[in-house]
């Protein structure tokens, strides 16, 4: 009688102690948890830029208003693209400021689209316009004077104090 040999699937491949069936090293549970928390940090930061707190995110996820898993794949891709959680958060914040200043909606995917122009991305400047008693004003460079434009369209010279001018943000 011959001694029995143990059958192996791949006689030429030797697996190490920590190798998966496909030959890749397995990730420990600590590594998986670390990766998940990094992705969670990115997704949570995205929602915070949208104006939601962590508690609101959890409540909305329980009530199925937010499908949290829909944001994990783009967050993982962003993490790979950015290289670190810190860089990913900075990119999300920059795109969020840019989009909010233009009254645009944005998603994590927007960061991918704007990745190449991220350094040139700036929020829209806030323009304040002068008013006097709800009538718009204009500065004349040639005459170095303020003029109030009446509702009829007439330009009247402003003779009041500079403190009387009301500056408003006009969109």
MARGU-932646 format. One line per 4 residues: number of its first residue (from 1); for each residue x, z, y of N, C-alpha, C. Coordinates in steps of 0.05 Angstrom, whole numbers. Atoms other than C-alpha are relative to their C-alpha. Example, Ala and Ser with C-alpha at 12.3 -4.5 7.8 and 13.67 -1.06 7.14 Angstrom:
BEGIN
1	18,0,-24,246,156,-90,18,0,24 ~ -16,-1,-24,273,143,-21,-15,14,22
END
This chain:
BEGIN
1	16,0,-23,0,0,0,18,0,25 ~ -15,3,-24,25,-19,68,-11,20,22 ~ 10,-18,-21,22,28,128,-18,-15,20 ~ 19,12,-18,-36,14,176,12,-1,28
5	-9,3,-28,-17,-13,245,-24,4,18 ~ 20,-4,-20,-56,7,306,-5,-26,16 ~ 6,26,-13,-91,-54,336,-1,5,30 ~ 2,-1,-29,-81,-67,410,-11,-26,10
9	12,25,-11,-116,-117,455,21,-19,9 ~ -22,17,-11,-53,-143,488,26,10,-11 ~ -25,-10,12,7,-134,442,24,-4,18 ~ -24,4,-16,55,-162,494,0,17,25
13	2,-16,-24,30,-120,553,2,29,-7 ~ -1,-29,3,49,-48,557,-12,13,24 ~ 13,-14,-22,6,-3,598,13,26,6 ~ -11,-26,-8,33,55,637,-21,21,-2
17	19,-23,2,1,123,638,-22,-2,21 ~ 19,1,-22,-35,108,704,-11,-28,5 ~ 9,28,-4,-53,35,694,-29,-3,-9 ~ 27,6,7,-123,8,692,0,-21,-22
21	0,21,21,-145,-40,636,10,-27,10 ~ -9,26,-10,-128,-99,681,29,1,9 ~ -28,-1,-6,-57,-75,693,6,10,28 ~ -4,-10,-27,-67,-50,765,1,30,-1
25	-1,-30,0,-50,22,782,-27,11,9 ~ 26,-12,-7,-112,66,785,3,17,25 ~ 0,-17,-23,-131,101,848,-10,27,-8 ~ 9,-28,7,-136,176,843,-26,5,16
29	25,-7,-13,-201,209,864,6,8,29 ~ -8,-8,-27,-164,238,925,4,-25,17 ~ -4,24,-16,-144,168,947,-26,-13,6 ~ 26,11,-4,-215,143,938,-15,15,22
33	13,-16,-20,-242,200,979,11,-5,28 ~ -13,5,-26,-191,188,1034,-9,-27,11 ~ 9,27,-8,-211,114,1036,-29,1,10 ~ 28,-2,-8,-284,131,1039,-3,14,27
37	2,-14,-25,-274,181,1095,10,-18,24 ~ -9,18,-21,-235,129,1135,-22,-20,8 ~ 22,19,-5,-292,79,1127,-23,15,14 ~ 21,-15,-13,-342,133,1145,6,6,29
41	-8,-6,-27,-303,151,1207,-5,-25,18 ~ 4,25,-16,-305,78,1230,-30,-5,4 ~ 29,5,-3,-380,70,1216,-12,21,19 ~ 10,-21,-17,-395,137,1249,8,-5,29
45	-9,6,-27,-354,117,1310,-16,-23,12 ~ 17,23,-8,-392,51,1314,-27,10,10 ~ 26,-10,-8,-458,89,1316,2,18,24 ~ -3,-16,-24,-431,138,1367,3,-17,25
49	-1,18,-23,-414,80,1413,-27,-12,7 ~ 27,9,-4,-486,59,1404,-18,22,12 ~ 14,-22,-12,-507,127,1430,-14,19,-19 ~ 12,-18,20,-526,163,1365,20,22,-7
53	-17,-22,9,-500,231,1345,1,-1,-31 ~ -3,-1,29,-478,247,1274,-26,9,-14 ~ 25,-9,12,-543,285,1261,-22,-22,1 ~ 19,23,-2,-585,226,1286,6,-21,-21
57	-8,20,21,-546,180,1240,-10,8,-27 ~ 8,-11,26,-560,225,1181,-31,-1,-3 ~ 29,0,1,-634,232,1198,-11,-29,-3 ~ 9,28,2,-643,157,1208,7,-13,-27
61	-7,11,27,-607,142,1143,-19,11,-21 ~ 19,-12,19,-653,190,1106,-27,-14,2 ~ 26,13,-4,-714,157,1137,1,-30,-3 ~ -4,29,5,-686,88,1120,-2,-17,25
65	-1,16,-24,-683,67,1193,28,-14,3 ~ -27,11,1,-608,56,1185,8,-3,-29 ~ -10,4,27,-582,25,1121,31,2,3 ~ -28,-6,-4,-513,58,1123,18,-18,-16
69	-18,16,18,-485,17,1065,4,-28,11 ~ -3,27,-12,-496,-47,1105,25,-1,18 ~ -22,-1,-19,-440,-24,1153,27,7,-14 ~ -25,-8,13,-389,-2,1101,19,-23,-6
73	-17,23,6,-363,-71,1081,14,-9,26 ~ -14,8,-24,-349,-93,1153,20,21,10 ~ -18,-21,-8,-318,-25,1167,26,-1,-17 ~ -24,2,17,-271,-33,1107,17,-24,8
77	-15,24,-8,-252,-103,1130,14,5,27 ~ -12,-6,-26,-240,-77,1201,24,19,-4 ~ -22,-18,6,-196,-21,1172,24,-16,-10 ~ -22,16,10,-154,-73,1135,12,-17,23
81	-10,16,-22,-149,-117,1197,15,16,21 ~ -13,-16,-20,-132,-61,1245,24,15,-10 ~ -23,-14,12,-86,-24,1198,-3,30,0 ~ 4,-29,-1,-109,46,1217,-27,6,12
85	26,-8,-11,-172,84,1234,1,1,30 ~ -2,-3,-29,-146,98,1304,-2,-27,14 ~ 1,27,-12,-135,24,1319,-28,-13,-2 ~ 27,10,4,-203,6,1290,-19,12,20
89	17,-14,-20,-237,58,1334,5,-10,28 ~ -6,10,-26,-200,33,1395,-13,-28,5 ~ 11,27,-2,-223,-38,1381,-30,1,3 ~ 30,-3,-2,-296,-17,1370,-7,10,28
93	5,-11,-26,-294,23,1435,2,-22,22 ~ -4,21,-19,-266,-36,1474,-22,-21,0 ~ 22,20,3,-318,-85,1447,-26,12,10 ~ 25,-14,-8,-373,-33,1459,-3,0,31
97	0,-1,-29,-354,-25,1533,-5,-28,11 ~ 3,27,-10,-349,-100,1542,-29,-9,-4 ~ 27,9,6,-417,-113,1509,-21,14,17 ~ 19,-16,-15,-453,-57,1544,-1,-8,30
101	-1,8,-28,-429,-80,1613,-14,-27,4 ~ 14,26,-3,-461,-148,1599,-28,1,-13 ~ 27,-4,13,-525,-119,1567,-2,-16,-26 ~ 0,14,25,-506,-150,1500,-1,20,-23
105	0,-16,24,-519,-122,1431,26,-7,-16 ~ -25,5,14,-458,-116,1385,-2,14,-27 ~ -2,-11,27,-441,-101,1312,30,3,-6 ~ -28,-2,8,-377,-84,1275,12,-28,-3
109	-10,27,3,-371,-158,1260,8,-13,27 ~ -7,11,-26,-367,-172,1335,30,6,6 ~ -29,-7,-4,-299,-137,1334,17,-21,-13 ~ -15,21,13,-275,-190,1284,1,-25,18
113	2,25,-16,-299,-247,1329,17,2,25 ~ -14,-4,-25,-266,-217,1390,29,10,-4 ~ -26,-12,7,-202,-194,1354,23,-13,14 ~ -22,14,-12,-157,-248,1382,1,3,30
117	1,-3,-30,-180,-237,1454,-4,29,8 ~ 5,-28,-4,-184,-161,1448,16,11,24 ~ -17,-9,-22,-127,-150,1498,-11,-10,27 ~ 11,12,-25,-163,-194,1550,-29,8,5
121	28,-8,-2,-232,-163,1539,-3,23,20 ~ 4,-21,-20,-253,-124,1600,-30,2,7 ~ 28,-3,-8,-320,-94,1620,-5,-15,27 ~ 8,14,-25,-357,-131,1675,2,20,23
125	-3,-18,-23,-342,-102,1743,-27,7,12 ~ 25,-8,-13,-397,-62,1776,2,-7,29 ~ 0,9,-28,-415,-94,1842,-21,16,15 ~ 19,-15,-17,-445,-50,1896,-5,-16,25
129	7,16,-24,-482,-84,1952,-11,19,21 ~ 9,-18,-22,-497,-55,2021,-29,-6,8 ~ 28,2,-9,-568,-42,2044,-5,19,24 ~ 9,-18,-22,-599,-13,2108,-30,-1,1
133	30,-1,1,-672,9,2103,-11,-21,-19 ~ 8,19,22,-680,-32,2038,4,-30,7 ~ -6,28,-6,-656,-95,2073,30,-5,-6 ~ -28,5,7,-592,-128,2047,18,-5,25
137	-19,4,-23,-530,-131,2092,22,-19,-8 ~ -22,19,4,-473,-181,2100,22,6,20 ~ -23,-4,-17,-403,-172,2127,10,-27,10 ~ -10,25,-12,-380,-228,2174,30,4,5
141	-30,-2,-4,-304,-237,2168,8,-11,27 ~ -9,12,-25,-300,-281,2230,-6,18,24 ~ 8,-17,-23,-337,-232,2276,7,29,-5 ~ -6,-27,8,-316,-169,2238,-23,19,6
145	24,-16,-5,-387,-142,2241,-19,-1,-24 ~ 21,0,20,-443,-122,2194,-25,-12,11 ~ 26,12,-8,-508,-160,2196,-21,9,-21 ~ 22,-7,17,-575,-138,2167,-18,-24,-2
149	17,23,4,-617,-193,2136,-29,10,-2 ~ 27,-9,0,-690,-182,2152,-16,-14,-21 ~ 17,15,20,-747,-201,2104,-7,-28,9 ~ 5,27,-10,-759,-262,2149,23,-18,-4
153	-24,16,3,-688,-285,2137,18,0,25 ~ -15,-2,-25,-663,-268,2208,24,19,-4 ~ -24,-17,1,-592,-240,2214,0,16,26 ~ -1,-17,-24,-592,-180,2261,25,17,-2
157	-24,-15,-1,-529,-145,2283,-5,29,-6 ~ 3,-28,7,-520,-76,2253,14,17,21 ~ -12,-17,-21,-509,-23,2307,1,29,-8 ~ 0,-28,9,-516,41,2265,27,9,-9
161	-24,-12,11,-464,85,2234,6,-11,-28 ~ -7,9,27,-426,66,2171,-13,19,-21 ~ 13,-19,18,-457,129,2139,-29,-7,-6 ~ 28,9,4,-526,96,2147,-2,-21,-22
165	0,22,20,-506,41,2098,-4,13,-27 ~ 4,-9,28,-533,52,2028,11,-20,-19 ~ -12,18,20,-492,23,1971,-14,2,-26 ~ 15,1,25,-531,2,1909,13,-19,-20
169	-9,17,21,-512,-27,1843,-23,-20,-6 ~ 19,21,4,-548,-94,1837,8,-16,-25 ~ -6,15,25,-553,-128,1769,-10,-28,2
END
